[in-house]
Amino acid sequence: MRLGIYGGSFNPPHLGHLRAAQYFQTSHALDDLLIIPAKEAPLKAAPLVSGEDRLALCERTFPFPVSGMELRRPGVSYTVDTLRDLRTQYLEAQLFLLVGEDQRAKFRQWKDWREILSLAELVVLPRVSESGGFAPLDVSSTELRLKLLLEEDCSAWLAQEALRYIKEKRLYQPLTPERLYHSQCVAEAAEALARRYGADPEKARLAGLLHDCAKSLPLKIQQELCERYGKPLRPEDLPAPPVWHAFAGEAYLALECGVADPEILGAVRWHTLGHAGMTPLEECVYVGDLISADRDYPDLEHVRALASRDLHAASMHILEHHFAQRREKNDRPPHPDALAWYNELCAGGLPAAPTEGD
């Protein structure tokens, strides 16, 4: 018996994975092929979507048996442990292990890699199309997580039943419907401000859509995301959990969704506090968050009027309002980052924001 093993995070599994599995089966004349989602891949962070959901997605994507053996095993999923277990179950089988070219490059970092080679034949999936052979799908799970977060149409890359399951359970969409609507309103406001004050409108819109992506995540997850990202919460951040989601949002977008643009990441990171040296894009998102169409507070129209004339003046007004709220509540002093930006604005340390047509 020729048995193929295809493991991975499958976070989410997509039609590129399906195409790879089908190529694997036909190119190596496999009698059977096992799909094995990992609980925690050794060289990757633990997925935020549960193993049970990823197992269900695999069952809705692949026409092959899906095994939860790694999900049931405690701790990190090591391929060598899986192959040892399979060897005891399939004593006479010849095992074939499918890996991608990126995995082959790191193969010697795998636990007991020499034993892996003794237990199974390594099959490397080509990254580029082969004449008459494998044709990879030009999409990654990371890219799909961003598309799903943005509520884009992913029907070209996900199996119909898997996509239905994702929508029903709102997987890869950490925003509640109400928070998503707010983000859409902020995107419109930030884009309008960017057009008026010389920032990039497309980036402003995208940052507005993404700014609250971690808002609904549990605080423990927010803190863990910051640590994984290499920017743990600082002592001055810890007493203010309401602002953590901005820092966690930057981490979530970089780690889970592959966002690498430092301007967008910065706009998400600083949309609650601000900081000394705010960029025009960051300031457009900061102010856009407070004047969006869904907002309703006593001097909202005054702030909107300020924002239409002088972006810095609107920022100062918002900061002063936040500081006054803290004083009324006898709360902690202003966050050092917010205070540093306010002092910079008061001192005229930032250039005047250009207006549309300047």
Sequence and secondary structure as in RCSB ss.txt:
>XXXX:A:sequence
MRLGIYGGSFNPPHLGHLRAAQYFQTSHALDDLLIIPAKEAPLKAAPLVSGEDRLALCERTFPFPVSGMELRRPG
VSYTVDTLRDLRTQYLEAQLFLLVGEDQRAKFRQWKDWREILSLAELVVLPRVSESGGFAPLDVSSTELRLKLLL
EEDCSAWLAQEALRYIKEKRLYQPLTPERLYHSQCVAEAAEALARRYGADPEKARLAGLLHDCAKSLPLKIQQEL
CERYGKPLRPEDLPAPPVWHAFAGEAYLALECGVADPEILGAVRWHTLGHAGMTPLEECVYVGDLISADRDYPDL
EHVRALASRDLHAASMHILEHHFAQRREKNDRPPHPDALAWYNELCAGGLPAAPTEGD
>XXXX:A:secstr
 EEEEEEE  SS  HHHHHHHHHHHHHTT SEEEEEE SS TTS   SS HHHHHHHHHHH SS B  HHHHSSS
S  HHHHHHHHHHH TT EEEEEEEHHHHHTGGGSTTHHHHHHHSEEEEE SS  TTS    S  HHHHHHHHHT
T   TTTS HHHHHHHHHHTTT  S HHHHHHHHHHHHHHHHHHHHHTS HHHHHHHHHHTTTTTTS HHHHHHH
HHHTT    TTTTT GGGHHHHHHHHHHHHHS    HHHHHHHHTTTT  TT  HHHHHHHHHHHHSTT   TTH
HHHHHHHHH HHHHHHHHHHHHHHHHHHTT     HHHHHHHHHHHTT S     TT 
